[in-house]
Amino acid sequence: MASTDMATTIDEPDYGTQTVTPSPDYEDYSYLMCDRESVRLFRSYYEPPLFWTITMVGGLGNLAVVWVYLHFRQRLKTMTDVYLLNLAVADLLFLVTLPLWAAEASHGWSFGQGICKVNSALYKINLFSSMLLLTCISADRYVVIVQTTKAQNSKRERLRFSKLVCVGVWLLAVLLATPEFIFATTTMVDDKEYCRPVYHANIGNRTKVLVLALQVSVGFCLPFLIMAFCYSVIVSTLLKTRNFEKHKAMRVILTVVVVFILSQMPYNGHLVAEAIQATNTTTEMLCEEQKRFDVVGQVLKSLAYTHACLNPFLYAFVGVRFRRDVLRLLQVYRCLPSKGTPGKQSAGPPRASVMSDTDTTQALSL
């Protein structure tokens, strides 16, 4: 059991009973002394197989995206292509962190404090960057479809702008992840080490609420609001067209929005509840309620993580041209016979969808 010379609060304290020396301004004794052995046991069975599955499926999908873009460099001529490549890189870096969390769930943290800080920060960097890149993709689709003439006349400028936007996204994500690097550390719980953010009591609740507020606002609310606006205007524009492909395109948009909401909203709602709990120091949650709250948080968090392995299928593989390029690469590396590509696909470029210009067809058309 870990003992400290001043009170501390440990973020996501769902891994055991903490023994601390309370200061006069920290009196949440029942919260600290709640034994979460059942939560740790649930996590040890639930997280490892799920995290490894997400890692393998997401790794294959995102590696395929990077593989295609690096092999066909001429594809990186639109904003959407640049965003998709950066999104795949962000998801891959995020997926790298999951095996370490899976190992921690099974055996505790055994990689040292330095890796703890790096892994925690890397997780948040790629959480923020991937959400912001999804926002950029929706904004680019809005420009291409709703402001078609402007998009056609400013392709080169938009491409340069997209590269600057990606740099800005990564820098902002690093800045927003700084608290994780500062406060993440290893702590002993029932003879096992765990990697968690640890805050001193005098600033613990305020810092935790600020970190949670940043994650919810930048990692969900801002992307959701922008995506909702962009895609609603896009759908309104499509409904006014007579192109036969608009129904397919709208199904793609509906799928993207529904998957984003179903995977991200429940966990972010849980984070809001956690922030409210941290600010309301006068109301104590009973131990059994706290354990149920922690288990629900684990399930919703893993649901949010599945988005990293769904992104390639939602944003890249829906494109006819992208799927064709994957088949071409498989043939080049003799993973598929040359005659495996249907004649219709090899006869010429796919027809452009009403959803995009010819350079961004792969992002929206089926």
Secondary structure, DSSP 8 states (H G I E B T S, - for coil): ----SS-EEESS--SS-------TT---HHHHH---HHHHHHHHHHHHHHHHHHHHHHHHHHHHHHHHHHH-GGGTTSHHHHHHHHHHHHHHHHHHHHHHHHHHHHH---SHHHHHHHHHHHHHHHHHHHHHHHHHHHHHHHHHHHTHHHHHHTHHHHHHHHHHHHHHHHHHHHHHTHHHHHHEEEEEETTEEEEEEEEEHHHHHHHHHHHHHHHHIIIIIHHHHHHHHHHHHHHHHHHT---TTHHHHHHHHHHHHHHHHHHHHHHHHHHHHHHHHHH-TTS---HHHHHHHHHHHHHHHHHHHTHHHHHHHHHTTTSHHHHHHHHHHHHHTTSS-GGGS-HHHHSS-----TTS-TTSHHHH--
